[in-house]
C-alpha cells in the first residue's frame, strides 16, 4: 500500500495552492519505482528543490508528492569521457567535478531533475547549449512503475530514440526522472565580462566578430548589454579587448547584478519569450521589463498585467516566436492561458496518452491542459 511508502502531507506540501495528501521520499530508483507502482490510482507531482515548482498552472488534483531530495548524489564521474551521472535530487550548487564543469546555469537550490524537467537554462546557453543539449542519458520511472533507461554514457551515442529530449521540458507529465547522464566541458582558465550601454541591435556585430562569446545578455531595465568571454588568459584578454572596443564598453571581472536573475518579483507575472535574433531589439524596446539572452533570442519579462502579457505574446508570435507565462499570482493564473498557442499540440496529447494513459502525472500542468 502507498501509505506504507509515504508520510502524511503537511501544510507546506502543496503545488500552486493545491494540497497533497501524501508525500513519498524515495532514495533510489528502485524505491521510486515501488512508490509509483503502489500509487497506480493516485495523481502525482514530482518535487525537487522547489525553485520552479510554482512554474506552470496548478495541477487539477494532487494526491501524492514524490520528493526527490533523498534521491541525491553523483553516481559516476568519468573525467576521461567528459561525462557524469547524477541522481535527480542532486543540487546543482557546488558539484565537485575538478577541472570540468556541468555548464548549466541555475538558481540557488535547483536540482538536476527539476532543471531537466522544466528545460531551464541560463546565460551560457549561447555557448554550451541547454539541458536538452547536455543530456546524453536518462533513467525514468514511468507512470506504471516500469524503470526505463535511454541514451548512454558516451557523448556519441545515436542508438534508438532520444527519449531524453522528450522528457526534457515535459514538466513531470511523462514520468519520474531518477538519474541523468550529462556531457561535461573543461572549466575555463579565465573569464571576463564586457559591460556596455550599446543597444541590442549590436548583437550581430558581436557574433560576426568571431570572439566566441559564452553569453550575450541584455537588460532593458538598466539599458545594459553584457558579454561573457571565457578561455585561456591570453585569449580572453584579446577577445574581451575587441568586444570592449566594438561596444565602447568596459571590462569587468564580475557580471552585472542582474545577470542570470529573472526580472519579476516573487509574486509577479513572469514570462519566457523566444524569438528570432532579428526580433530581439523590438522586444527590448517595448518598454517592458525584459532581460535575457540577446545572443539566442530567449528572453524573460516581468509583465505588469494580463494586457501586457497579451501584447508581448502577440509581438513574439508576429515575429515568428512564442511566449509562455512561467509564473503568476493565483488570481491571474486561474484566468490566463499560460502556455498560449503552441504548435504540435495534437502530437503532445498522443505522447501523453501513450506514456501516461490515465493522466495521473502532473495533470493539467502542461500545455493544453495535459
KAJOMO-V698072 format. One record per helix or strand of 3 or more residues. SS is the DSSP state (h for helix, s for strand). FROM is the first residue (numbers start at 0). LEN is the number of residues. Records with the same first field share a line. If there is no record, write none. Layout:
SS = FROM-LEN, FROM-LEN
This chain:
h = 1-3, 28-10, 78-3, 111-7, 124-4, 130-4, 162-5, 199-9, 232-15, 276-8, 305-13, 329-4, 344-11, 366-3
s = 21-3, 43-4, 63-4, 73-5, 82-5, 134-7, 146-5, 175-8, 189-7, 214-5, 223-8, 249-3, 268-6, 288-5, 297-6, 321-6
